[in-house]
Amino acid sequence: MDRNPSPPSSEAEEEEGDAVGGTVYSKHWLFSILTRLIEVISPEQGEPGVSREGERAELDEEMENDICKVWDMSMDEDVALFLQEFNAPDIFMGVFAKSKCPRLTEICVGILGNMACFQDICMSISKDENLGQVLLQRLCDSDSPTLLETSRLLLTCLSQPEVANVWVERIRESPSVYDCVCFIMSSSTNVELLVKVGEVVDKLFDLDEELMLNWIKNGTCQSMGPSIDDSPEELPDFKIVPCILEAAKQVRSDNPEGLDVYMHILQLLTTVDEGIQAIVCHELCQPDDPAIIVQEQKTVLASILSVLSAMFASQTEQEYVKMRKNMPLIGSLIRILQYMEGCGKRSVDDSKKSKQDETGKAELHEEDFHLKILKDICCELLSNMLQELTKENILEGLNQGHLNEQTCSCAFQNLLPLYFTSVESFLEVLREADQTLADNLEKRFPSLKVHT
């Protein structure tokens, strides 16, 4: 059935004093719905209008229609204020604690989400510590519609400057939020939910760099998230970047705008050194990975490096220096090029050994095309970074092992002749840092010696 039926046609205007504010909705009718919700959390009674199948309960159609009408009506500020006045948030909190009906929980969270659109009500909801904790626990729910409404509610609160810091602090002190958000991003196939959770993460990272750093560094399971039946449920050991990449891959084909959200999250991560290292240096193309890893990650790598390249081209001076000094990123770019050389040799060998039909040739050409895009993006970013390195940056790279004769040769092999100016500029600074290495590279690439 549809999410929300149309609001009821009320006779409130015919009953003096029964209208809610300036609306035509009946106070008496709303009272009756709130009363039925109170009965849900009464210990001596079951849930009215709810049928049970094992541990999962279902709303009957009449009850669902009535509560959905309240959901729609709650978008009106007068109705939202009426619900607030008569302690609807406390009633909903009781529903969250007692109800075994996912649909009822979803609707109640949705009503709160509508109410939170109004500043005074949002402040009241946000300052209620118990309610705040209960709502964060909904992120550990197993019901996708409930997770979606919870994410919408959190995004609404985080978007209001008066209370955003309250929620950031609450989330920072609740490790289960990290676990549950990572679990959703890494396992859900619900694109609408993934986009909304992405918007929450994007907003959190934009509001608070400290929280973002904590989430980048958080690689161990610090908490157990309560499942829908409030029993402990152990969650896997998550890292934030692979979860973001998995969600981005899931939304890529179905929701291009949703992909933009995840690309912006990656962009925020690259504003700190730890984020850059987590994206490229720690999660993608590790030194002990086989060359085939580039084939598997080519699309994701191309997307990430495109973001990094665009950022590098438009850095503020402070951010520019920070990114330029990140030698692990330069090392990873060269490693990607090394892996691609291995992939290229393997493709040639495979094509010689096997007779392919027309479809096979088309697939091979498409594979080559995607790898070429990745190589072009990688070379452009690497060339821009190399030509801006200082002597100190290069010494750091030499000491860390990111720069040596083998890696520099690979970089030059891929950058020349298109990026000759960048290579020449880098070689000039390298000579100040390591004359022997510079001389050896000139011998391997005679075209450079002619111009120096």
N, C-alpha and C positions, 0 to 999 in steps of 0.2 A: 504494500500500500504506500501512498505518498507519505513523505516525512511529516508534513503538517497540514491537516485539513484546514479549511477556512475558519476564522473565528466565528463564534455563534452570533446569530441575530438576536440581540438582547432586547427585552422589554423594559430595560431599566429606565428609559426616558418616560415610561408611563407610570413608574413607581417613584414618587418624589423621595429624594434622599438615597436612592439605591444605586445611583450611577457612580462609577469610579471616576473621580475627577471630572474632566470635561469629556469623557468618553460615553458611549452608550452601553458599556459593559456593566453587568450586574454584580454588586458587592456580594449579594446573597449567593449567587452562583459560584463565585470564586471562593467564598467561605466553604461551600459544600465540597469543592475539590480539595482545598487544604485540609478539611476534616478527614476526607477519605485517605489523604496521604499520611495524616497522623495515625490513622488506624493501621497503616502499613507497618509502622514501627512500634505498635502496641504489643508488648510481650504476650498478652493473653489472647491475641487474635492473629489469624493468618492475614495474608494480603488480599483485600477485597478486589474482586475483578481479576484475580490472578490464578491461573491454573498451573499445576506443577507436573513436571516430567523429570523424575529423579531429583537432582540438585538444581536444575535450571528451571526457572519459572517464566511463564509467558502471560502478557496482559491480554485480557479479552478485548474485543473490538470496541465496545462502548467506553471502557475505561481509557483505552489508548486514545480514542478520539477526543475525549474530554480533556485529558492532560495535554494533548497536542494543541488543543485550542488555547490553553493557557500559555503554551510555548509561543504561539503566534502573538497572543495578546501582550506578552511581556516585552515586545518590542516597543510598545507605547510607554512613555515615561510615567504617565499617571498610574498605569497598571503596575509597572515595576516598583513605583514608590509604595503602592498599596501592598504588594507582596512583601516588600521590605518592612513595612510598618507592622505587619502581622507575622513577622518572624519566619517567613518562608525559607530563608537560608538555613535556619536551625532545623526546620522540618526536613529539608533536602539532605542535610548532614546525617540525620537519622536514617533516611532512606539509604544513603550510601553505606552506612554501617550494617543495616539489617536486611536490606532487600537482596534476593537472589535472582531478580529479574533484570537482565541486561538492558532491555528496552526502557524500563522505568528509570534506571540509572542514567541512561543516555539522555532522556528527556529532561530530567531534573538538572543535569549538568548544562544542557542547552538553555534552559530557562535562566539559570545563573549567568550564563554567558551573555544573554540578551540584557539582563539587569545590569551587568558590569559595564555596559556601554555608556551608562550615565555616571558622571563623575562622582557624585556624592555616594551613590550606592557602591561604586567600585572601591572607594576609599573605605567604606564600612566593611565590605567583604574582605578586602586586603588586610585590614588591621585585625581581623579575627584569626588568631594564631591557630586555633583548633581547626577551623574551617580550611585555612590555608594548607595545613598538613594533610588533611583528608583529601583535598583536591589534588595535591601532588601525588598522593597514593593512587589516584585514578590512572596515572600514567603507567602503572603496573597492571592495569586491567587487561584481560585477554579479549575484550570485545572491541573490535575496530571502530564502530560508530561512537562508543563511549570515549575512546582515545581521541577521535576526531574532535568531539565537542569539548573535551578537556583541553586539547591543544588550542582550540579557538578561544576558550576562556582565558588561558594563560597569555596568549598573544594580545588579547584585548587589554588585560591588566598591564602587561609589559609596555604597551603602547601609550599608556597614560603616565606622563612624567611625575605626577604627584605620588604615585604608588610603585613605580617601576623598581626603585631601589629596594623596596620591601620584598618584592618577589625575587629579585636577584640574590639578595642576602639569604632568603629562605631556601632557594634552590642551591646556593653554595653550601649551605649547612645540611643538605639532604643528599648524600651520595647516591641514594637509590634512583634519583632523577637521571643522573648520568647513565647508570646501567640500563634503565628502562628506555631512555631515548636512543641509546646505541642499539638496543635489542630491536626496537621498532624500525630504525633505519636499515639495519642489516637483514631483517627477516620479513618485513611486511611487503605484500604485493599490492596493497591499496594505495594507488597513486595519489588520491586526494589527501589521504592521511599523511603520506610521506612529504607532500608539499607543505602541509600545515605544520608538521613537526619541524621541517626545514626552516620555515619562517620563524618558529620559536627559537631555534638554535641561532639563526642569523641575528635575531633581535638581541638575544642574550650576549653573543660575542661582540655585537656593536656597542652594547651598553657597558660591558665590563671586561676589560682586557685580562684582569686577574683571574676571573672565572674561566676565560678562554684558555689561559696558560695552564690552569689546573686540569682542565679537560684534556688538553694536549698531552700532558705528562701522565695522566691517569691511565695506567695500563693494567691495573689489577682490579679484581672485583672486590670492592670495599663493603658491599652491603648485599643484603638479600631483599629483593623486592617482594611485597606481599602479592599473592595471586588473587584472583577474583573471590576465592573463598577464604581469604585472609590467612592461608597457611603459607609457611615460608617456601619460597621457590628459588632455587639457586640459579643464578644467571651466569652465562659464559664469561670468560675473561675478554673484555672488549678494549679496543683502541679506537679512538674517535675517527681518525682519518679513513681507515678501511670501511667503516660504517657509512661515512658520508659518501665515499666513492660508490659503495654498493647501492645506496639510495639514488644517487645521481644516475647510475646505470639503469635503474628500474624506471625512473620517470622520464628518461631521455626521449623515448619514442612516443610516449603518450601525452606528455605535457611539456613542451619546450619552455614555457614560462616557468614551470617548476624547476627545470634544469638551471635556469638563470639564478634561482634562489640558492641552489647548491654551489654554483660557480662563484656567487658572491661570498658564501661561507668560506670557500677556499681562498678567495681574495683576502678576506679578513685574516685568515690563518697566516698568510704570507707577510703580514705586517709585523710579525715577530720572528726572530731567528728560529725559535723552537718550532714554529708552524711550518716554515719552509723545509726544515730538516725532516719533520714528520711526514710531510707530503711526498717529497721526492727522495730524500736521503735515507729515511728509515723504513718506508712502506713500499717503495717502488724501486726496482732494479738494484737489489742488494748485490754486493761484490761476489757473493757465493751463489747467486741465482744463475740458472742456465740461460743461454742466449735466447732460447725460445720464449722467455718471459716477455720480451718486447712484443712478440706476436700477440700474446694474450692481452697485453695491457696497452696496445698501440692507440686505441681510441681514447681511453682515459688519459694516457700520457699526453696525447695531442691537445686535449681539452685543458688540462692543467697547465701545460707549458704555454699555451695561447694566452691564458690568464696572466701568467707570470711575465710573458713578453710584453703584453699590453701595459701591465703595471710598471715594468722597468722603463718603458718609453714615456711614462707620465708621472714619474716619481717626484715628490717634493725633495729638496736637497737632503734633508735628514733621512728620509726613507730610502733615497737613492744610495747614499753612502752605506746604509745598513745592508741593503740587498747586494751591493757590489762586493762587500767584504765577506759575503757568505760563500766561502770556498767549498764547503760540502756540496752546494748546489752546482757549482762549476764542475766538480768532480763527478757528480751524478749525470750531468749533461754529456760529458765525455764518455762515461760508462755506457750510456744509452747508445751513443754512436758506435762504440766498440761492439756492443751486442748486435746492432743492426748490420755491421759488417759480417758478423757470424751468420745472421739470418740470410743475408744476401748470398753468401757462399753456399749455404744449405739449399736455398731455392734453386740455384743454378744446377747443383748436383742432382737434386730431385727431378728437375725437368729433363736432364740428360738420361736418367735411369728409367723413367717411366713414359709411356705413350699415353697422352691425355686426349680425351675427347674435347669437343668445343666448349662444353660446360666447364670442364676442368680448367681449360685455358682462361675462360672468363673469370673464374674464381681466382686464379693465380694473378691475373692482371689487376683485379680489384684489391687483392692483398698487397701487391706492389704499390698500388696507388695510395693506399692508406699509410704504408710505411714511408713513402716519399713525402707525404704531408707531414708526418711526424719528424722526418729528417730535416725538412725545410724549416719547421718551427724551431727545432732544437738548435740548428745552426745559426739562425737569426738571433736567438736569445744569447747563445754562447758568444757570438761575435761581438754583440753589444756589451756583454759583461767583460770580455777579455780586454777590449780596448780602453776600458776605464780603470783597470787595476793599477794600483800603486806598487812601488817597490815593497812596501810593508805587506800588502795583500799577497804578493807573489811569494815572499819569504814564508808567510803563514801557510800558503798552499804547498810549498816544498816541504816544510816541516811536517805537515799533516799527511803527506803522501798523495795529495790530490793532483799535484803537478810533478811530473818526472819526464824523462825522455820518451817513454812509451805513450803516456797520455797526451803529451804535447804533440807528438807525431800524429796520433790519431786525430786530434783536433785540427792540425794543419791540413792533413790529408782531406778532411771533409770540408774545411772552410775555403781552401784555395781552389780556383782563383777568384771566386765570386767575392769573398770577403778579404781580399788582399790587404786593404788598408788597415783593417782591424788586426790581422795577424802581424803586420809590420809594426804597428803601434805596440802590440803586446811584446814582440821580440825585442824592441828597443828598451823597454822597461826591464824585461827578463835579463838582459845583458848586465844591468846594474846589480841584479840580485844574484845571478849565477852565470858568469862569463863562459864557463866550460859548456854548460848545457846549451846556451845560446849558439856557441860555435858548432856544436854537434848537430843542432837542428838546421843551421845554415848549410852544413854539408849535405844533409839529407834532402833539403829543399833548395837547390841552387838558385831558383828564381828569386828567392829572398835575398841571397848574398849579392846579387847583381844590383839590387836597389839600395843596399846599405853601405 
